[in-house]
């Protein structure tokens, strides 16, 4: 009985500790965004802000070129996700359905690309963009973000395509569909969970990316929201209230997207990881 009780209890205790450790920083960010400046710089921490203020949010939104940076981030992120999904769908279908020379090396190459840290390549990326005379442009950001999320998208969607019985596609082709029609009418609807999970991952990756955006886009009108978070640091000190308010605004789209896609996204990541 004691062993059984301990076996049931310790996983719950570990889960609660992990939950608190992961959620508390997010709570502290939201709470600090609503605290008056006096409570933020106080030596005695104010755990629950009873005196709410929206002054920090006003300071964050009134920053120079804020709405332009919002448009830049949305444009770059959405285009990178859409382009990567379009390419990954065709690539994943080829990897799952076709057998060609170099297929295994192709898959290993994508795995290695997925493991490579992009931060070590920012200097070479900057030199490429500079030599192409495309600094302060959204085009290189879109292309590099697409390349960043492409390996994961291809590998995940490959598992979903492989999980779809090949007989369904062959039956559609027997009934008169071309291979592209069979893919569009039979396989594509069954890939909805995988598309949602990979698009969510791609959105988070592109939305949060900071080093490349900071390096290649110096013009205020071409910056994205991650660089906006650093605009509240001055030689006179850090405006922590405005920084936390800006971080809260920055995190809201991802939180809302994850809430709406949570069930399908988690199921999609699990299925895509174990199938194929």
ABEGO torsion letter per residue (X at the ends): XAAAAAAAAAAAAAAAAAAAAAAAAAAAAAAAAABBAAAAABABBBABBABBBAAAAAAAAABBGAAAAAAAAAAAAAAAAAAAAAAAAAAAAAAAABBBBGAAAAAAAAAAAAABBAAAAAAAAAAAAAAAGABGBAAAAAAAAAAAAAAAAAAAAAAAAAABBAAAAAAAAAAGBBAAAAAAAAAAAAAAAAAAAAAAAAAAAAAABAAAAAAABABAAABBAAAAAAAABBAAEBBAAAAAAAAAAAAAAAAAAAAAAAAAAAAAAAAAAABX
